[in-house]
């Protein structure tokens, strides 16, 4: 009990002195460390242990220390505006002067690009105002998979190194609720989920460019 109390005191002191830092899933083995990259810290509101609101102008990075072969799971509810942008296979420091994969989830559709090269656009998968969608991003070696609910946005290979980080920001004039945020090692993820994602991608014959 004393150990727990001491840990809470240390955490309070540490995060109290660093308002740009926060934690999610504090009781989970895969605790998520958050960092507010935008200059205005009030653009990010932590509303629960694995839930937060991003206001216009917000920019955050999330990571589980040491977890690079990553299964990142979010439930996204767009409150207003056009959508969100996710960056991964990148790092927080000196961003955006680092390689990255960019995933745009908007009311106009979804798109994926690697650095400045667009890989795919999917007009049929769109964000809808105040309708939650489950977004999953998987780094599995050289393989990348992005799904929205049961639909595969992208499944393909990259030469970019897998990293711990997922960076997120709202599209201009957008606000979104992210809940059910969960990071796990891709190796431990249920094999049926991974196989169903690959199957759906193959069955639909998604064209990449």
C-alpha positions in Angstrom: 0.0 0.0 0.0 2.8 2.4 0.9 4.5 1.7 -2.5 1.3 2.6 -4.3 0.9 5.8 -2.3 4.5 6.8 -3.0 4.1 6.1 -6.7 1.0 8.3 -6.8 2.8 11.1 -5.0 5.8 10.9 -7.4 3.4 10.8 -10.4 1.6 13.9 -9.1 4.8 15.8 -8.6 6.2 14.8 -12.0 3.1 15.5 -14.1 2.2 18.6 -12.0 5.5 20.1 -13.0 5.1 19.0 -16.6 1.7 20.2 -17.8 2.6 19.1 -21.4 2.7 15.4 -20.2 -0.1 13.0 -19.3 -0.7 9.3 -19.0 -3.5 7.0 -20.2 -4.4 3.4 -19.1 -2.4 3.9 -15.9 -3.4 0.5 -14.5 -2.7 -1.4 -17.7 0.6 -3.2 -18.4 0.8 -1.1 -21.6 0.6 2.3 -20.0 0.4 5.1 -22.6 2.6 8.2 -22.2 1.2 11.3 -23.8 2.9 14.6 -24.7 1.1 17.8 -25.8 3.0 19.1 -28.8 0.8 22.1 -29.4 1.8 25.3 -27.6 -1.6 25.7 -26.0 -2.0 22.9 -23.4 -5.7 23.7 -22.9 -6.4 22.4 -26.5 -6.2 18.8 -25.0 -8.7 17.7 -22.3 -8.2 14.4 -20.5 -11.7 13.2 -19.7 -11.0 9.6 -18.4 -8.2 7.1 -18.0 -8.3 6.2 -21.7 -10.3 9.1 -23.1 -9.5 12.6 -24.3 -10.9 15.5 -26.3 -8.8 17.2 -29.0 -9.8 20.8 -29.8 -8.8 22.8 -32.8 -5.1 23.4 -32.8 -4.3 20.4 -30.6 -1.4 18.1 -31.4 -0.4 15.2 -29.3 2.0 12.2 -29.3 1.2 8.8 -27.7 3.4 5.9 -27.0 3.9 2.9 -24.9 7.6 2.8 -24.0 9.5 0.1 -25.9 6.4 -1.0 -27.9 7.2 -0.7 -31.6 5.4 -3.7 -33.1 2.3 -1.9 -32.3 -1.5 -2.5 -32.4 -3.0 0.9 -31.7 -6.8 1.0 -31.1 -9.0 4.1 -30.9 -12.7 4.9 -30.9 -13.0 8.3 -32.6 -16.1 10.5 -32.5 -15.8 13.6 -34.6 -17.7 16.3 -32.7 -17.4 19.0 -35.4 -15.2 19.9 -38.4 -13.6 17.7 -41.0 -11.6 15.0 -39.2 -8.2 13.9 -37.8 -4.7 13.2 -39.0 -2.6 10.4 -37.6 1.2 10.1 -38.0 3.1 7.0 -37.2 6.4 5.2 -38.2 7.9 8.5 -37.0 9.2 10.1 -33.8 8.1 13.1 -31.7 11.5 14.9 -31.7 12.1 17.2 -34.6 8.8 16.4 -36.2 8.0 16.9 -39.1 11.6 16.8 -40.2 11.5 13.0 -39.8 10.1 10.2 -42.1 6.4 9.4 -41.4 3.3 7.7 -42.6 0.3 10.0 -42.6 -3.3 8.8 -42.3 -6.1 11.3 -42.9 -9.6 10.4 -41.6 -12.0 13.0 -42.8 -15.6 13.6 -43.8 -14.4 13.6 -47.4 -12.8 10.1 -47.1 -9.5 8.6 -46.1 -6.0 8.9 -47.5 -2.6 7.5 -46.6 0.8 8.9 -47.6 4.4 8.1 -46.9 6.3 11.3 -46.5 5.2 13.4 -49.5 4.1 10.4 -51.7 0.4 9.5 -51.6 -0.2 5.8 -51.4 -4.0 5.5 -51.4 -7.3 7.4 -51.2 -10.5 5.7 -50.2 -13.6 7.9 -50.8 -16.1 5.4 -49.5 -14.8 5.4 -45.9 -15.7 8.7 -44.3 -15.9 10.3 -40.9 -19.4 11.2 -39.8 -20.2 13.9 -37.3 -21.0 12.5 -33.8 -20.9 8.9 -35.1 -18.1 6.8 -33.3 -15.8 4.7 -35.5 -13.1 2.3 -34.4 -9.7 3.0 -35.9 -6.9 0.5 -35.7 -3.3 1.0 -36.8 -1.0 -2.0 -36.9 2.8 -2.0 -37.3 3.9 -5.5 -37.9 7.4 -5.6 -39.1 7.4 -4.1 -42.6 3.6 -4.5 -42.8 1.2 -1.6 -42.1 -2.6 -2.1 -41.7 -5.1 0.7 -41.1 -8.8 -0.1 -40.6 -11.9 1.9 -39.8 -14.6 -0.3 -38.2 -14.7 -3.4 -40.4 -13.2 -1.7 -43.5 -9.6 -1.8 -44.5 -8.2 1.5 -45.6 -4.7 0.3 -46.3 -2.7 -2.9 -46.1 0.8 -2.9 -47.5 4.6 -2.7 -46.9 6.9 0.1 -45.9 10.6 0.5 -45.5 10.2 3.0 -42.7 11.2 1.7 -39.2 8.4 0.9 -36.8 8.4 3.3 -33.8 6.6 3.7 -30.5 4.8 6.9 -31.5 1.4 7.7 -32.8 0.9 11.5 -33.4 -2.6 12.9 -33.7 -4.0 16.3 -34.6 -7.4 17.5 -35.7 -7.9 18.9 -39.1 -8.4 22.7 -39.1 -11.5 23.8 -37.2 -12.2 20.2 -36.0 -12.8 18.8 -32.5 -12.9 15.1 -31.7 -13.3 12.7 -28.8 -10.9 9.7 -28.6 -12.0 6.9 -26.3 -11.2 3.3 -25.7 -7.5 4.1 -26.4 -5.5 0.9 -26.2 -1.9 0.0 -27.3 -0.7 -3.6 -27.4 2.1 -5.7 -28.8 1.0 -6.9 -32.2 2.3 -10.4 -31.5 -0.2 -10.8 -28.7 -3.2 -9.5 -30.6 -5.9 -12.1 -31.4 -4.8 -13.9 -34.5 -8.4 -14.0 -35.8 -8.6 -10.2 -35.9 -5.3 -9.9 -37.9 -6.4 -12.7 -40.3 -9.8 -11.1 -40.9 -8.2 -7.8 -41.7 -5.8 -9.4 -44.2 -8.7 -11.4 -45.7 -11.0 -8.3 -46.1 -8.1 -6.4 -47.8 -7.4 -9.3 -50.2 -11.1 -9.9 -50.9 -11.9 -6.3 -51.8 -8.7 -6.1 -53.9 -7.9 -2.6 -52.7 -5.8 -0.7 -55.3 -2.7 1.0 -54.0 -0.9 3.8 -55.9 
